[in-house]
Amino acid sequence: MPGVSSFRTTFLRTSRGAPAGLLAGLLAGFTALAVAELAAGLVRPAAGPVTVVGGAVIDRTPAALKDFAIRTFGENDKIVLQLGILLVLSLFAVSLGVVSLRYRRAGAAGVLVFGVVGVAAALSRPDSEGAGDALPSLLGALAGAAVLYVLAGKAAPVGSASGDEGTGGGWSRRGFLTAATLTAAAAAGAGVAGRALSGRRGQGAVASRNGLALPAPASPAPAVPAGAQLEVPQISAFTTPGRDFYRVDTALVVPKVDAATWRLRILGKGVTRPRSYTLDQLLARPLIERDITLTCVSNEVGGPYVGTARWLGVPLAGLLAECGVRPPSKGGTADQLVARSVDGMTLGSPVEDVMDGRDAMLAVGMNGGPLPFEHGFPVRMVVPGLYGYVSACKWIAEIELTTFDAYDPYWVKRKWARRAPIKTQSRIDTPKPFARPAAGTVMVAGVAWAQRRGITRVELRIDEGPWQDADLAAQDTADTWRQWSYRWQAAPGGHTITVRATDGTGAVQTEQRARTVPDGASGRHSVFVTVS
């Protein structure tokens, strides 16, 4: 019947048109990622294209934009970045799918271009292990290009330029769907296998952490004073549980380092006796245990990126002295300690600060157990009084002594300050912004910190009224935050509550507002509430 034949022809052309091209492109992209995931499982998980491209994006992101991402997305910034990369890849893939309906070779070549981007990103990473890291992106791109070339031939309408390239503008809708289904199944299988291989590669690290027995400290932390933790609902716990401790770093894939193979090298300017240490050798040394509050330089006024933990580790000053290092004040030639992570991150600390008697350490434990992987297992640096980006190197593998004039670490190259002592800050934990408490007694409470100096006073102001002294919880040490509370007799209406702290030197927290770049935020935290 002519009508039926015409309908069938139109249907076939439509089914092989744009919708089929979109599907072919998506399947090509999916295949490329799945094969790359499988190859990364065989090479190393950190060499996957999403990881290396994401890392390259982070490396080239201006400080202000990264600061915006942390403010906006918090610790989910890496997930947002990865989803963004996948979205861009998907849009790129479907575009190539449509193009390939008429120009199959051009579409396939476009997939290879994405592979070239992945290869370039892999080889440019600071933790690159050479040509092997390029294999996942390369193999994934080749597989994706082949899939798009084949599926485009099956999806192309009869008589199209793509069909005329030699394979099949005349293939049926069933042929395309069959090929697409087989492709999806094979890609899914490759992806699952890749995930399994990546997980298996980390099993040794997991087993080494699970089997690690930390020795008792030679110098235990003093007991936290009974009055350091206030019985106020919604106030931050004095000791932050590991699951709640903030995490701000550039690692899209958390390194899982096998403690049995881990080594720390100490070398560089003024190191007269370069050394290499295993974890067992560090654990055999006298360990110290200390409560220390860490703060991220990306923490806005009133922000969440601060926490206190009980750290166990090797005193860093003694280890450096054993290698012949002297601070500049005692004739040392190096004024900067550059810590390198297994993922290539570099952080620069003042040598004088880590050797001036403070409890700077190479930490092996956190809150009574081995370090969690996301917080640096097997070993990380902890230096009281300095923002994390110049002191808290996680997954540390090397310490090089140099000078500030000779070398700029990762964040300094991105316009952050070379030296970054933590500023005096205070935060209102309760009531929360825009809360609606009832009139009468309202408990206002929070925390204040000024590591190395301690907190001696906290004051509150309601609206534009006078400053009133808050009640201070017991002080643990000058390196930990201090809780405070204030019983406010709240009258109905809208009110702004502002807090300020005074540190152990007598300096009052500044009201001058500053953003986090280049050396940490300043200003006073305030919340607006409506009393009913």
N, C-alpha and C positions, 0 to 999 in steps of 0.2 A: 504494500500500500504506500503510495507516495507520501502521504502525511506522516505515517509511522517512520518511514525511512528518513524523511527530513528531520523529524524530531530526534531520531537516534544520532544522526550526524551532528546536530547542534549540541546534543547532550555530551557526545564524546569530545567535541572541541572545547566545551565549557569545562568538563571535568579535567581536561588536560591543560587548562589555562591557568589563570592566576592562582586560584586556590591550591591547585596541585603544585604549582611552583613554590608557593609559600611553604607547603608541607615538605617539599623536597629540600628547601633551604634549611628549615628547622632540623630535619633529620640529618642533614650534612653537618650542621653545627653540633648537634647532639653526638653524632659519631666521632667528630673531631675531639670533643671534650672527653668522651668515654675512652677512646683509644689512648689519648694523652694521659688520662687517669691511670690506665693499666700500665703504660710505660713508666709513669712516675712511681708506681708501686714497685716496679722492678729496679729503677734507678735510685730515686729517693723522693719521698712525698713533697718536699719543699720545691721540687723542680716542676711541679704541675703548672700549666700555663696561667690559670687563674691566679695562682699564688705569686708567680714571678711577675706577671703584668701588674697585679695589685701592689706588689712591693715596689715596682718601678714607679707606679702612680704616687704612692706614699712618698717615695724619695724625692719626687719632683713637685710635690704639693707645697705651695708657699705656706709659711708659718701661720699667717692670718687665716688661711682657708682651713688648715688642719685644726686650728684653735676653734673655728666655727663648727667644724664637724664634731669635735669633742663636746662643745657646749650644746649642740643640737641633738646629737645621737648618743652621747655618753659612751659607755663601754660597748655599745652596739655599732660603733662607727665602722669596724672592720666588716661586720655582716652587711651593712649598708653598701660599703664599697664593693664587696663581692657580688651582691645582687645587682649593683649598677653595672659591673663588668659583664655579668651574664645577660643583662637587658640589652646593653650595647651589642654584644655578640649576637643575640637573637635577632635584633633589628638588622644587623649587618647580614646575617645568614638569610633571612627571608628576602631581603633586597637582592642578594645574589641569586636566590632561587628564582625570582621573577625574571631577572636578567638572563639566566641560563636557559629559559624557555626558547629564546631566539639566538643566544650566543653562548653555547655550552662551554666552549673553551675559555671564554672570558669569565664566566661564572666560576668555573673550577680554579682558574688562576687567582680569582679574588680570595678564595679560601686559603690558597698558598700564601697570599700576602699577610693574612692574619697569622699564619704560622711563622712567617719571617719576624713579625712583631714579637711573638712569643719567644723565638730563639734569641733575638736581640736583648729582650728583657732578661732572659735566663743568664746570658753571658755577662750582662752588666751588673748583676747583683753582687754585693760585697761578699756574700758567702758562696759564690759560684764555685763549683768543683770542676769546671772545665767543660769540654765538649759534651760530656755525658748529660749535663743539665739541659742541653739543647734538644736532646732526643725526644722527650715527651711532646713538645710543641711541634717538632718537625714531623714525627710519625702521625700525630693527630691531624695535622693539616693535610698530609698526603691521603690519609683515609677519608677525611671529609671531602676533599676535592674529588676523589674517585667516586664516592657515593653521589655527590651532586651531579657529576657528569653522567652517570648511569641513569639516575632517577629523572634528570631533565630530559633525557631522550624518551623515556616512557611517558613523561608528563606533557611533552610538547604537542600542540595541536597538529593535526594532519596538514602537511604542506608548509610547516613553519621552517624558518632557517635552521633551527636546531635539528628538526627531523631530517633536513636535507644534508646534515653533516655526516650522515651515514648510518644511523642505526634506528631509526624507527619512529618516525612520526606516525606510523600506522599501528603501533602496538595498542592493545586494548586497555580499557580502564581497569579490568581485572589484573592485567599484567603489572600495572603501576602499583595498585594496592598490594599485590602479593610481594613485590619487591620492597615496597615501603615497610610492610609488616616484618619481613625478614630482616631488613636493615635495623628497624627499631629494636627487635629482639636481640640481634647480635650486639648492638651498641649497649643495650642495657646489661647484657651479660659481661661485656668488657668492663663497663663501669663498676659493676658489683665485684668482679674479680680484682679490679684495681684497688677498690676500697679495702677488700680483704687483705691484699698484699701490703698495703700501707699500714693497716692495723697490725699485721704480723711483724712488720719491721720495728714497730714500737714495743713489741712484747718484752724484749730484753730490757728496755728501759723501765717498763712497768714492774717487771719482776725484780729489778735491782732496787727500785724504790721500796717495793713491798717488803723486801728482805733486809732493808737497812735498819740496823739497830744503833741508835744514837747513844754515844756515851754520856755519862753524867758530867755536867760542867764542873771544871775546877773552880770557877768563880760563879756561883749561882746568883740569879737575880734576887734582890731583896723582895720580900713579900709585899704585894700591893697593899697599901694602907686600907684598913676597913672602910674608911670614909671616902675613898676615891670614887666609888660608884654610888651615885645618888639614886634613891628609890623614886624616880620621876618617870611616869609613862612617856614613851616616845623619845627619851633622851638616848643618845648614842651609847652603846656599851663601852666601858672603859677599854676592855680588850676586844678588838674586832675579830670575830670568827673568820677563818680563812675563806669560807665561801662568800663572805660579805666584803672582804678586803678589796679595795679598788684595784683595777688592772688597766693601765694605760701604757701601751707599747706599740711597736710597728709590726709585730709578728702576726701574719695572717694564719699561719700554722704554728701552733705552740710546739717549740722544739722538745722532743723526747730524747733525752741524752742518757745513754747507758752509763751508770755510775762506774762500772767495771773498766770501761775504756776511756773515761773522762780524764783529761790532764789539764793542769794549769801551768802556763809558762810565765816566768817573770824575767824580763830582759830590758835593755835600753840604757839610756844615758845615766851614768852614775851607778849602774848595777855592776858591782865588781865581781859578784858571784852569781851569775844567772842560774836559775833553778827551774826544775819541773816537778810538780807535785801530783800525786794521785789522791783520790778521795780518802783512801785508807791512811795515807800519810798525814793528811790534815786532821782526820779524826783522832789520830794518835797523839796530837798535840794538846796542851791544856786549852780547854774551850771556855769561853765566857758566855753567860746568859744575861740578856738585858731586855727591859721593856723600852721600846723606842717607837715614837710616832713618825711615820713617813708621810710626806706631802708631795703631790705632783704639781709641777709648775703650771699645769693647765687648769688648776683648781681656781674657779672664779670665787669672788667674795661670797661666802656662804655656801660654797660648793661641796660635793660629796667625796672628792678625791683626796682624802686624808684618813688615816687609820692607825691604830696602835696594835702592835703584836709583840709577843715575847720571842725574841730571836736568840738562836744558839749559833756560835761561830768561833772562828779563829781570829784573834786580834790581828788586824792588818798591819799595824805599825811594827810589831815584832817580826812578822814575816818579811816585811820590806827590809828591816834592819839586818836580818839574817842574810839577805842578799847584798848587803853592803850599801843600801840606800840611806842617805841622810837628807833631812829636810833643808830647804834653803837657809833657814835661820842658823843651821849648824854647818854651813859650808857646802851643802849639797848642790849639785849642778843641774838637777832636774826640778822644775817647779810644777809640772803637770803629770798626773798619773792617768794614762789612757787605758781604760778597761775595754776589752773586746769580747763580744758575745759569740756563741757558736753560729749565730745567724748573721754575723758581720756588723752588728750594731757597735758603735764606739761612743763612749762617754768619757769626759775629761774632768778629773777632780784635782783640786789644788793639793800638792804633796804636803804642804805645811798643815793643811786641815786634817788630813788623814793620819798625821803623825804628831799632833799637838796634845795628845793625851785623852781625846774623846774616845768613845767606844766604837770606833770604826772597825768593821769586821767583814770577813768572808763567811756569810751565814750558811749553815747547813741545815738548820731547823727553824720551824715556825710554830709557835703555840703548842709545843710539846711533841711535835712529830717532824718527819722529814719535810722539806719544802714541797709544796704542791708543784706540779709541772708548770702551771700558769704563773707561778711566782718564782720560778728560777731553778728548780731542781736540776742538777744536784747542788750547785753552789751559786750564790749571788753576793753582791756587795751591799752593805748597809752602812751608811755614814750619817750619824745624827747631825741635824742642823743644815743640811744641804738639800735642795730640791732634787727629786729623783733623777732628772735628766743629766745631772752632773755627778751622780754618786751611786745610784741603785742599779748597777748593771746586773741583769738576770742572765742565767745560763753562761756565766763568765768562763772564758777559756784562756785569756791572755791578759797580762798586765805589762804595759810598756811605759817606761819612764822617759819623759821628753820635756819639752818646754812649751809654754803657751804660744811663743813666737814661732815655733817650728811646726806646729800641727794644730789644725782645727778639727775637732770631732764632729760627729754627725749633726748635732743640733746647732752647734756654733756656725757651721756652714750655712745653716738656714736662718741666720740672723738672731738666734737666741744668745743671751749673755754667756761669757766664758765662766764667770763666777756667779754663784746663785745661792747665797745664804737665805734661809727661809724667813719670810717676813712675819711679824706679829699679827695674828688673826684671831677672830672669834666668830662664832656662829650660833644662831638661834635654832635649836632643834624643835622646840615646841613653845607656843602654838605655831602651826604651819601657816604659810602665806594664805590669806583670804579665809582663814578659819572664822567660825562664828561662835565664839564661846559665850556662855551666859554671864550676865553681870554678877559681880561679886569677886571672890578670890580666884584669880587665874594664875596658875603656876607657869612662869616663863623660865626656860632652862636651855642649856646648850653646852658647848665646849669652847675652849680657847687654847691656843698653842703658840709657843715661841721657843722652839727647840734650841737647846744650849743656854737659854736665858731663863726659861720658866715663866710662869704667870703669877703675878702678885696681887692683881686687882682686876675685877670686871665690873663695869658699870652699865646701867640701862637708862634710857631716856624714853619717855612716852610723849609722842608728838614733839612739841618744842619746849617741853618742861625741863626742869633741872636734871642733871645726871644723878642717879641713885646707885649706891653700892649693892651689888649682888652678893649672895652668900657663896663662898668658894668651897668646893669639895676638897678633901685632903690632897695635897700634892704628892705624886709618886716620885718623879725625878724631874730635873729640868729638861730632859729629853722626851717627856711625854706630855700629852695634852692634859688639860684640867677642866673638870666639870664645874658648872656654876648653876645657881637657881635664884629666882626672885619671885616673891609673892606679891602679885599686883592686884590692887583693889580696882577692878575694872568698872568703869561707868559706861552706860549704853552709848552707842555711836561708833563711828569709824575711827581707828587709832593706828598710828605708826609706831612700832617698837624698834628701837635702834640699840645696838650693843657696841661696846668698845672694851679693849683689854689694855692692861699695863704690864710690861714684861719686867724681868728681874733687874734690868738696868735702870728702871724708872721711866723708860720711854713709853709714851702713850700711842696706841695704835692710830695711825694717821687717818684722817678723813679724806685725804686726797685720793681720788679714784684713778686707778690705772688698770689697763687690761693685762692679761697674762704675759703677752710678749713685751719686752724680751726677758724679764727676770722675775715674773710672778705678779699676781694681782694685788692691789691694795685698795683700801677703802673700808667702810663700816657696813656690816650686814644689818638690814632692816626688813621687817615684815609688816604688812598691813592686815589688820583684822577688823571685823565688825562685831561689836559686843551687843548682844540682844537683851 
